[in-house]
Amino acid sequence: MSDLAMADAGNDERLRAKTRAAVRARNLASASNNTRWNELISHFRSLEDWRPSYRSKSVTGFVSGWDSEWFAHLPFPFETVEWFDIGLLEDGPFLGHLLPATTIDHGPEILPVLEQIGFEFERREDVVRIWGYLPKSYEDFPPR
């Protein structure tokens, strides 16, 4: 068993009450759970060569900055996460000054994992958004 924090880390009754109040006030419905979030966390922690960047929005309105550290910086507890964005592109290998920069699109690897876990999600450009609550919020999501 790992000692690393998982989706329910940091959840206490005070935070649960604040989260429930925000969910009720905004008439939100849960679209995910700790089991799904834990599968997502475990998947990305198990990758060796690359881990995507992410950001999230709390049901109370806070939007995090982009981060790529999947062990301690995640938005614990995930019960508070309204949406969770994952960056799908990685800078490709440097091929020289005269050749254009390359990127690697990890969408074909990541999207099937999200589907298998059972998330409600959508890809736009180089970002995939996972909804923790419905209705879907498209706030600050790349245009179609």
ABEGO torsion letter per residue (X at the ends): XBABBBAABGBBAAAAAAAAAAAAAAGBBBABBAAAAAAAAAAAAABAABBBBBBBBBAAGBBBBBBABAAAABBOBAAABABBBBBABBBBBBAEAABBBBBBBAAAAAAAAAAAAGBBBBBBEABBBBBABOBBBABGBBBX
